[in-house]
Amino acid sequence: MSPRTQPMAPIRPAITVEQLTVGYGDHVVMEDLSFKVDQGAIFFIMGGSGSGKSTLLRALIGLDRPMTGHVLFGEEDFWSQDERQRDDTLRRHGVLYQSAALFSSMTLAENVGLPLTQFTDLRRSEIAEVVSLKLALVGLSGFENFYPRELSGGMQKRAGLARAMALDPEILFLDEPSAGLDPLSSRRLDELILELRNGLGTTIVIVSHELSSILSIGDSSIFLDASAHTLSACGPPKELLARPPHDRVYEFLTRGEAHG
């Protein structure tokens, strides 16, 4: 078989979640979660208020150990690793928290440069160069010496995204990135996320209930069902809208804003 006619190799999952149960203490929030996130995908974790989106995210980003199950990044079983190995894995990931979590007493340059200062041996001049590049990447070139309070909400989110990108992560986790933004700022942030994925090949996992974002940029998704305490749908959001597996998914994807 010639190279031109050889079948394409299957896409290797960036994340594989197997039979995961998450909760607090003895309280189970979501159970028996199994799904895969393809490399280079924009993947949404959907669900209404109280469905366990943030609880699942905390297990994926290493903040809370799941009650049972496995989270694999590539072939590595994250929660079976020792602390040093987990730290090494987490340095290959970036996180944008819902509030952007910028330090108010630090300039944008200092905020974005913080991971580089903590986890690399780069000289100060090299860090400044990387910081300028990351801020330019999110449309904030020239804002290095501004403080977070001097920026709009949308600009703060973009600055938080620049910091999450500081170490060139393989996977980006975004927690409700459009929360608190006006529709125009939210749309611009969606466009930026799409540009980052297309330009850098980054795998992006987004916790969100924002219908416009989910349907406009989502490649795949899961729906966390609060009534069933597990995921009850998986697939491209537009396909789930066209052929909803049950009424709760249809209701969410047609009136998502009503679920907060």
C-alpha positions as CSV (number, residue, x, y, z in Angstrom):
1,M,0.0,0.0,0.0
2,S,1.4,3.4,-1.0
3,P,1.8,6.2,1.5
4,R,-1.0,8.1,-0.2
5,T,-3.5,5.3,0.4
6,Q,-2.5,4.3,3.9
7,P,-5.3,5.0,6.4
8,M,-4.8,7.8,8.9
9,A,-3.6,6.8,12.3
10,P,-6.3,7.2,15.0
11,I,-6.1,10.3,17.2
12,R,-4.6,9.4,20.5
13,P,-6.6,10.6,23.5
14,A,-5.0,13.4,25.5
15,I,-7.2,12.4,28.5
16,T,-8.9,9.2,29.4
17,V,-11.3,9.0,32.3
18,E,-12.3,5.6,33.5
19,Q,-15.1,4.8,35.9
20,L,-14.5,7.9,37.9
21,T,-16.5,8.8,41.0
22,V,-16.1,12.2,42.6
23,G,-17.6,13.8,45.7
24,Y,-16.9,15.3,49.1
25,G,-16.3,13.0,52.2
26,D,-18.9,10.3,51.8
27,H,-21.2,12.3,49.5
28,V,-21.1,11.2,45.9
29,V,-21.6,14.0,43.4
30,M,-21.0,12.1,40.2
31,E,-20.2,8.4,39.7
32,D,-19.1,6.0,37.0
33,L,-17.8,8.7,34.6
34,S,-16.0,7.3,31.6
35,F,-15.0,9.4,28.6
36,K,-12.0,10.4,26.4
37,V,-10.7,13.8,25.2
38,D,-8.9,13.7,21.9
39,Q,-5.6,15.6,21.4
40,G,-6.2,19.0,20.0
41,A,-9.9,19.0,20.8
42,I,-12.0,21.8,22.4
43,F,-14.0,19.7,24.8
44,F,-16.8,21.0,27.0
45,I,-18.0,19.7,30.3
46,M,-21.6,20.7,30.4
47,G,-24.4,20.6,33.0
48,G,-26.7,22.7,35.0
49,S,-26.1,24.2,38.4
50,G,-25.1,21.6,40.9
51,S,-24.3,18.9,38.4
52,G,-20.7,18.4,39.5
53,K,-18.8,20.2,36.7
54,S,-16.4,22.0,39.1
55,T,-16.0,18.8,41.2
56,L,-15.0,16.9,38.1
57,L,-12.6,19.6,37.1
58,R,-10.9,19.6,40.5
59,A,-10.1,15.9,40.0
60,L,-8.8,16.5,36.5
61,I,-6.4,19.4,37.6
62,G,-5.1,17.6,40.6
63,L,-6.8,19.5,43.4
64,D,-9.1,16.7,44.8
65,R,-8.4,13.0,44.6
66,P,-11.4,11.1,43.2
67,M,-13.2,8.6,45.3
68,T,-12.6,5.8,42.7
69,G,-11.5,5.5,39.1
70,H,-8.7,6.7,36.9
71,V,-7.6,9.8,35.1
72,L,-5.0,9.1,32.4
73,F,-3.0,11.8,30.6
74,G,-1.7,10.0,27.6
75,E,-0.6,6.6,29.1
76,E,0.1,8.0,32.6
77,D,-2.4,7.2,35.4
78,F,-2.3,10.6,37.2
79,W,-3.6,9.6,40.7
80,S,-1.4,6.5,40.8
81,Q,1.7,8.6,40.5
82,D,3.7,9.8,43.5
83,E,3.6,13.5,44.4
84,R,6.7,14.4,42.4
85,Q,5.4,12.7,39.3
86,R,2.0,14.4,39.7
87,D,3.8,17.8,39.9
88,D,5.7,17.0,36.7
89,T,2.5,16.2,35.0
90,L,0.7,19.3,36.2
91,R,3.5,21.5,34.8
92,R,2.5,20.3,31.4
93,H,-1.0,21.7,32.0
94,G,-2.4,25.2,32.3
95,V,-5.5,26.4,34.2
96,L,-7.6,29.5,33.9
97,Y,-9.8,29.8,36.9
98,Q,-13.3,31.4,36.8
99,S,-12.1,34.7,38.4
100,A,-8.9,34.8,36.4
101,A,-7.1,34.6,39.8
102,L,-4.6,37.4,39.0
103,F,-2.6,38.8,41.9
104,S,-3.8,42.4,42.3
105,S,-0.5,43.7,43.7
106,M,1.4,42.4,40.6
107,T,1.6,43.8,37.1
108,L,0.5,41.7,34.2
109,A,4.1,41.0,33.3
110,E,4.7,39.8,36.9
111,N,1.5,37.7,36.9
112,V,2.3,36.0,33.6
113,G,6.0,35.5,34.5
114,L,5.3,33.9,37.8
115,P,5.1,30.3,36.5
116,L,8.3,30.9,34.6
117,T,10.0,32.2,37.7
118,Q,8.9,29.3,39.8
119,F,9.4,26.4,37.4
120,T,12.2,27.3,34.9
121,D,15.8,28.5,35.1
122,L,15.3,31.3,32.5
123,R,17.1,34.6,33.1
124,R,15.0,37.7,33.8
125,S,15.5,39.0,30.3
126,E,14.3,35.7,28.8
127,I,11.3,35.6,31.0
128,A,10.4,39.2,29.9
129,E,10.6,38.0,26.3
130,V,8.3,35.1,26.9
131,V,5.9,37.3,28.8
132,S,5.7,39.8,26.0
133,L,5.1,37.0,23.5
134,K,2.3,35.4,25.6
135,L,0.6,38.8,26.2
136,A,0.8,39.5,22.4
137,L,-0.8,36.1,21.8
138,V,-3.9,37.1,23.7
139,G,-4.0,40.7,22.3
140,L,-2.5,42.4,25.3
141,S,0.8,43.6,23.8
142,G,1.9,46.8,25.6
143,F,0.0,46.1,28.8
144,E,2.9,44.5,30.6
145,N,3.0,47.2,33.3
146,F,-0.7,47.5,33.9
147,Y,-2.3,46.1,37.1
148,P,-5.4,43.9,37.0
149,R,-7.6,46.6,38.4
150,E,-6.8,48.8,35.4
151,L,-8.3,46.2,33.0
152,S,-11.8,45.3,31.9
153,G,-13.2,41.9,32.9
154,G,-12.5,40.5,29.4
155,M,-8.9,41.7,29.5
156,Q,-8.4,40.1,32.9
157,K,-9.6,36.8,31.5
158,R,-7.2,37.1,28.5
159,A,-4.4,38.0,30.9
160,G,-5.2,34.9,33.0
161,L,-5.2,32.9,29.8
162,A,-1.7,34.3,29.0
163,R,-0.5,33.1,32.4
164,A,-2.0,29.7,31.9
165,M,-0.1,29.5,28.6
166,A,3.2,30.6,30.1
167,L,4.8,27.1,30.2
168,D,3.4,26.0,26.8
169,P,1.0,23.5,28.2
170,E,-0.2,20.4,26.3
171,I,-3.6,20.8,27.9
172,L,-5.5,23.9,29.0
173,F,-8.3,23.7,31.6
174,L,-10.7,26.7,31.6
175,D,-13.3,27.1,34.4
176,E,-16.3,29.1,33.1
177,P,-14.1,31.4,31.1
178,S,-17.1,33.5,29.9
179,A,-18.6,34.0,33.4
180,G,-19.3,37.7,34.1
181,L,-18.4,38.8,30.5
182,D,-20.7,40.8,28.2
183,P,-21.7,39.0,25.0
184,L,-19.1,40.8,22.8
185,S,-16.2,40.0,25.2
186,S,-17.4,36.4,25.5
187,R,-17.4,36.0,21.7
188,R,-13.9,37.5,21.5
189,L,-12.7,35.1,24.1
190,D,-14.2,32.2,22.2
191,E,-12.4,33.3,19.1
192,L,-9.1,33.5,21.0
193,I,-9.6,30.0,22.4
194,L,-10.2,28.8,18.8
195,E,-7.1,30.6,17.5
196,L,-5.0,29.1,20.3
197,R,-6.2,25.6,19.5
198,N,-5.8,26.0,15.7
199,G,-2.4,27.7,16.0
200,L,-0.7,25.7,18.8
201,G,-2.6,22.4,18.7
202,T,-3.4,22.7,22.4
203,T,-6.1,20.4,23.9
204,I,-8.6,22.6,25.7
205,V,-11.1,21.4,28.3
206,I,-13.8,23.9,29.2
207,V,-16.3,23.8,32.1
208,S,-19.2,25.9,31.0
209,H,-23.0,26.3,30.8
210,E,-22.7,29.1,28.2
211,L,-24.8,27.8,25.3
212,S,-23.3,30.1,22.6
213,S,-19.8,29.1,23.4
214,I,-20.6,25.4,23.6
215,L,-22.3,25.3,20.2
216,S,-19.9,27.7,18.4
217,I,-16.5,26.2,19.3
218,G,-17.0,22.8,20.9
219,D,-15.7,19.7,19.1
220,S,-17.0,17.3,21.7
221,S,-18.6,17.3,25.1
222,I,-20.1,15.4,28.0
223,F,-23.4,16.3,29.8
224,L,-23.3,15.8,33.6
225,D,-26.9,14.8,34.7
226,A,-27.6,16.0,38.2
227,S,-30.7,13.8,38.5
228,A,-28.8,10.6,37.4
229,H,-25.6,11.5,39.2
230,T,-23.6,10.5,36.1
231,L,-22.9,11.6,32.6
232,S,-25.9,10.9,30.3
233,A,-24.6,12.2,27.0
234,C,-21.3,12.4,25.1
235,G,-20.5,13.8,21.7
236,P,-20.2,16.9,19.6
237,P,-22.6,19.5,21.0
238,K,-24.3,20.3,17.7
239,E,-25.0,16.6,17.1
240,L,-26.4,16.3,20.6
241,L,-28.7,19.3,19.8
242,A,-29.8,17.7,16.5
243,R,-30.4,14.3,18.1
244,P,-30.7,14.7,21.8
245,P,-30.6,11.4,23.7
246,H,-33.1,12.6,26.2
247,D,-35.2,15.6,27.2
248,R,-32.7,17.0,29.8
249,V,-30.0,17.4,27.2
250,Y,-32.4,19.0,24.8
251,E,-33.6,21.4,27.5
252,F,-30.1,22.3,28.4
253,L,-28.9,22.9,24.8
254,T,-32.0,25.0,23.9
255,R,-32.3,27.0,27.1
256,G,-28.9,26.7,28.6
257,E,-29.0,30.1,30.2
258,A,-31.8,29.0,32.4
259,H,-29.6,26.5,34.3
260,G,-27.1,29.0,35.7
